[in-house]
Amino acid sequence: MRNIKEGAMRGPVQWVLWDVKDTLLKVRTSVGEQYCKEAERMGLSLNPVEVNAAFLQAYRHYSSHYPNYGIAQGLDGKVWWMEVVRDTFSRCRVKDPALLNTMAHNLYNNFCKPEHWEVFPDSKRTLESCSSLGLKLGVVSNFDSRLEGILRVCGLLSHFSFLVTSEEVGVAKPNPAIFEQALKKCGIPATNAVHIGDHYVNDYLTSRSMGIHGYLLDRHNKHHSTDVPPEHRLSSLDELLSRLQQHMD
């Protein structure tokens, strides 16, 4: 693995690659609350705390047994997520198969709508500033096929030249192959690319190990004890532009 403390960029940066969830946008309210709203529309009264706990159990189970939306086992993102929703409600003693199917279908589609997502205040202005510097932008995200539509309705899609999602390419971060796919689309070596993300392993360590200049977005100072040099850490996307400008020549 490359020395992650290495600071100097070799050659000018041409592309900025982005993680999406919890980097540019986040789920507006807890999954438990959103699932409970759907259950209420179906005439059920459930506890958001219990549903959120059940969701985490279901999500962990399916992530462990069917990683990256079960692509390798013949599933896809929609099938995978609908199974997670059904399992979540089943853990909350909802057993009617037809009702489970209806709620799973509705929730899968609901999360394509802008009201379920909150774009961070610094996201759009940072993307616009990157473009104004002449940088090209792409996405590298552990996400399913809904991502393009979500970015569109949230007003972010037009900033990006391409999206690479783990469902599309069949591999997920921290597998370096997903970054390799992105670099092919960029048509540049790793040293001419920057990656921004909020996950220490998936985004920061993996990108740095490939020679991409990774920055860890740490909005809530969760990673203060990790081995991340201060010059690689961002507490806000507003800090990114000054870092990039130093390496544009």
C-alpha positions as a printed NumPy array, in Angstrom:
array([[  0.   ,   0.   ,   0.   ],
       [  1.218,   3.494,  -0.769],
       [  2.176,   5.76 ,   2.097],
       [ -1.043,   7.627,   2.824],
       [  0.959,  10.473,   4.343],
       [  2.408,  11.294,   0.932],
       [  1.21 ,  14.807,   0.234],
       [  2.585,  15.965,  -3.09 ],
       [  0.486,  15.35 ,  -6.162],
       [  2.319,  14.158,  -9.249],
       [  0.957,  16.058, -12.189],
       [ -2.057,  18.337, -12.308],
       [ -5.39 ,  17.132, -11.035],
       [ -7.918,  16.784, -13.862],
       [-10.782,  14.814, -12.314],
       [-12.566,  14.821,  -8.969],
       [-14.388,  11.607,  -8.075],
       [-17.191,  11.685,  -5.546],
       [-18.9  ,   9.404,  -3.113],
       [-22.571,  10.393,  -2.762],
       [-24.453,   9.186,   0.319],
       [-23.347,  11.055,   3.45 ],
       [-20.897,  13.039,   1.318],
       [-23.135,  15.099,  -0.991],
       [-26.526,  14.17 ,   0.439],
       [-28.106,  12.152,   3.23 ],
       [-31.38 ,  10.442,   4.06 ],
       [-33.607,  13.213,   5.404],
       [-35.096,  11.331,   8.365],
       [-34.326,   7.963,   9.915],
       [-35.193,   4.841,   7.965],
       [-37.386,   3.778,  10.886],
       [-39.472,   6.935,  10.589],
       [-39.843,   6.635,   6.838],
       [-40.794,   2.957,   7.032],
       [-43.332,   3.757,   9.765],
       [-44.973,   6.394,   7.596],
       [-45.482,   3.803,   4.877],
       [-46.811,   1.308,   7.429],
       [-49.233,   3.94 ,   8.728],
       [-50.587,   4.436,   5.2  ],
       [-51.304,   0.71 ,   5.228],
       [-53.181,   0.957,   8.526],
       [-50.364,  -0.237,  10.779],
       [-48.997,   1.459,  13.885],
       [-45.339,   0.659,  14.498],
       [-42.592,   2.078,  16.69 ],
       [-39.91 ,   3.932,  14.674],
       [-37.154,   2.93 ,  17.101],
       [-38.112,  -0.741,  16.835],
       [-38.405,  -0.525,  13.049],
       [-35.043,   1.208,  12.746],
       [-33.4  ,  -1.515,  14.847],
       [-35.094,  -4.182,  12.74 ],
       [-33.899,  -2.471,   9.576],
       [-30.295,  -2.458,  10.782],
       [-30.525,  -6.181,  11.547],
       [-32.058,  -6.949,   8.154],
       [-29.575,  -4.719,   6.338],
       [-26.603,  -6.343,   8.029],
       [-27.956,  -9.82 ,   7.322],
       [-28.448,  -9.194,   3.608],
       [-25.191,  -7.242,   3.286],
       [-23.356, -10.192,   4.804],
       [-25.098, -13.   ,   2.918],
       [-25.767, -11.126,  -0.353],
       [-23.111,  -8.388,  -0.617],
       [-23.43 ,  -5.606,  -3.176],
       [-27.128,  -6.239,  -3.77 ],
       [-26.563,  -9.955,  -4.348],
       [-25.285,  -9.338,  -7.867],
       [-23.03 , -12.415,  -7.698],
       [-26.035, -14.531,  -6.623],
       [-28.26 , -13.352,  -9.443],
       [-30.157, -10.637,  -7.578],
       [-30.316,  -6.934,  -8.383],
       [-30.746,  -3.772,  -6.376],
       [-34.53 ,  -3.716,  -6.461],
       [-34.943,  -7.371,  -5.483],
       [-32.329,  -6.968,  -2.746],
       [-33.897,  -3.857,  -1.233],
       [-37.395,  -5.297,  -1.347],
       [-36.14 ,  -8.325,   0.56 ],
       [-34.575,  -6.024,   3.161],
       [-37.868,  -4.141,   3.567],
       [-39.898,  -7.349,   3.879],
       [-37.445,  -8.744,   6.411],
       [-37.52 ,  -5.497,   8.394],
       [-41.292,  -5.546,   8.764],
       [-41.324,  -9.294,   9.399],
       [-39.055,  -8.696,  12.382],
       [-41.743,  -6.27 ,  13.607],
       [-44.389,  -9.004,  13.436],
       [-45.951,  -7.99 ,  10.121],
       [-46.644, -11.293,   8.36 ],
       [-49.141, -10.659,   5.534],
       [-47.187, -11.424,   2.32 ],
       [-49.305,  -9.15 ,   0.126],
       [-48.921,  -6.268,   2.575],
       [-45.182,  -6.843,   2.848],
       [-44.845,  -6.828,  -0.939],
       [-46.852,  -3.621,  -1.299],
       [-44.843,  -1.758,   1.322],
       [-41.547,  -3.032,  -0.11 ],
       [-42.482,  -1.855,  -3.596],
       [-43.699,   1.519,  -2.352],
       [-40.63 ,   2.181,  -0.218],
       [-38.243,   1.222,  -3.003],
       [-39.897,   3.819,  -5.225],
       [-40.285,   6.381,  -2.421],
       [-36.538,   6.644,  -2.008],
       [-36.293,   7.963,  -5.577],
       [-38.156,  11.106,  -4.498],
       [-36.373,  14.31 ,  -3.446],
       [-38.324,  14.709,  -0.213],
       [-36.514,  11.679,   1.193],
       [-33.06 ,  13.204,   0.668],
       [-31.276,  16.269,   2.011],
       [-28.451,  17.807,  -0.015],
       [-25.755,  19.232,   2.238],
       [-25.523,  23.038,   2.018],
       [-21.914,  22.94 ,   0.79 ],
       [-22.468,  20.34 ,  -1.953],
       [-23.756,  22.354,  -4.906],
       [-21.434,  25.307,  -4.452],
       [-18.424,  23.001,  -4.158],
       [-19.361,  21.079,  -7.307],
       [-19.865,  24.368,  -9.146],
       [-16.51 ,  25.674,  -7.926],
       [-14.73 ,  22.513,  -9.049],
       [-16.206,  22.894, -12.514],
       [-15.21 ,  26.57 , -12.607],
       [-11.603,  25.474, -12.052],
       [-11.856,  23.344, -15.189],
       [-12.055,  20.066, -13.3  ],
       [-14.25 ,  17.229, -14.516],
       [-16.413,  15.351, -12.042],
       [-17.516,  11.731, -11.718],
       [-19.221,   9.54 ,  -9.133],
       [-17.929,   6.326,  -7.546],
       [-20.624,   5.023,  -5.218],
       [-21.773,   1.86 ,  -3.505],
       [-25.323,   2.436,  -4.722],
       [-27.987,   0.832,  -6.849],
       [-29.517,   1.826, -10.165],
       [-31.689,   4.53 ,  -8.578],
       [-28.714,   6.827,  -8.091],
       [-29.002,   8.65 , -11.424],
       [-32.647,   9.502, -10.765],
       [-31.948,  10.578,  -7.19 ],
       [-29.15 ,  12.898,  -8.288],
       [-31.418,  14.303, -10.996],
       [-34.323,  15.15 ,  -8.683],
       [-31.88 ,  16.579,  -6.12 ],
       [-30.391,  18.898,  -8.742],
       [-26.907,  17.379,  -8.759],
       [-26.779,  15.109, -11.819],
       [-25.747,  17.77 , -14.343],
       [-22.46 ,  18.312, -12.53 ],
       [-21.159,  14.831, -13.365],
       [-19.695,  13.397, -16.561],
       [-20.36 ,   9.812, -15.443],
       [-21.623,   7.654, -12.591],
       [-20.026,   4.375, -11.548],
       [-22.237,   2.436,  -9.153],
       [-21.468,  -0.848,  -7.451],
       [-24.639,  -2.417,  -8.853],
       [-23.672,  -1.437, -12.399],
       [-20.089,  -2.738, -12.309],
       [-20.673,  -5.674,  -9.973],
       [-18.024,  -4.7  ,  -7.417],
       [-18.201,  -2.406,  -4.412],
       [-15.784,  -0.289,  -2.444],
       [-13.359,  -1.152,  -0.871],
       [-12.633,  -3.332,  -3.924],
       [-10.178,  -1.237,  -5.977],
       [-11.799,  -2.502,  -9.191],
       [-14.634,   0.031,  -8.868],
       [-12.07 ,   2.849,  -8.87 ],
       [-10.289,   1.232, -11.804],
       [-13.561,   1.398, -13.747],
       [-13.848,   5.096, -12.923],
       [-10.26 ,   5.826, -13.969],
       [-10.923,   4.123, -17.312],
       [-13.831,   6.488, -17.872],
       [-11.606,   9.432, -16.944],
       [ -8.821,   8.249, -19.231],
       [ -6.134,   9.365, -16.783],
       [ -3.689,   7.802, -14.341],
       [ -4.622,   7.673, -10.675],
       [ -2.241,  10.499,  -9.809],
       [ -4.373,  12.94 , -11.814],
       [ -7.516,  12.164,  -9.826],
       [ -8.908,  13.167,  -6.448],
       [-11.583,  11.263,  -4.538],
       [-13.835,  12.684,  -1.823],
       [-15.824,  10.472,   0.554],
       [-16.888,  10.035,   4.152],
       [-15.808,   6.411,   4.723],
       [-12.315,   5.87 ,   6.122],
       [-11.742,   2.481,   4.463],
       [-14.024,   2.543,   1.404],
       [-13.188,   6.045,   0.287],
       [ -9.977,   7.237,   1.905],
       [ -7.735,   4.199,   2.351],
       [ -8.792,   2.468,  -0.863],
       [ -8.351,   5.509,  -3.092],
       [ -5.016,   6.397,  -1.494],
       [ -3.77 ,   2.808,  -1.89 ],
       [ -4.286,   3.154,  -5.653],
       [ -2.473,   6.457,  -5.968],
       [ -5.662,   8.531,  -6.159],
       [ -5.492,  11.59 ,  -3.936],
       [ -8.175,  10.724,  -1.426],
       [ -9.7  ,  13.147,   1.036],
       [-11.752,  12.023,   4.017],
       [-14.84 ,  14.141,   4.612],
       [-15.35 ,  14.076,   8.377],
       [-18.241,  16.422,   9.048],
       [-18.73 ,  15.252,  12.639],
       [-15.103,  14.634,  13.654],
       [-15.673,  10.897,  13.921],
       [-12.219,   9.958,  12.676],
       [-10.003,  12.115,  14.88 ],
       [ -8.16 ,   9.039,  16.186],
       [ -7.46 ,   7.494,  12.776],
       [ -4.202,   7.84 ,  10.904],
       [ -5.331,  10.602,   8.559],
       [ -2.975,  13.567,   8.122],
       [ -4.712,  16.905,   8.703],
       [ -4.12 ,  17.885,   5.069],
       [ -6.186,  14.872,   3.953],
       [ -9.147,  15.594,   6.239],
       [-12.06 ,  17.893,   5.448],
       [-14.576,  19.005,   8.051],
       [-16.595,  20.645,   5.271],
       [-16.549,  20.575,   1.483],
       [-15.859,  24.3  ,   1.648],
       [-12.281,  23.357,   2.587],
       [-11.71 ,  21.38 ,  -0.611],
       [-11.161,  24.16 ,  -3.142],
       [ -8.108,  25.648,  -1.465],
       [ -6.535,  22.165,  -1.372],
       [ -7.227,  21.584,  -5.044],
       [ -5.987,  24.976,  -6.181],
       [ -2.568,  24.224,  -4.708],
       [ -2.192,  21.318,  -7.125],
       [ -3.661,  22.674, -10.347],
       [ -0.38 ,  23.753, -11.92 ]])
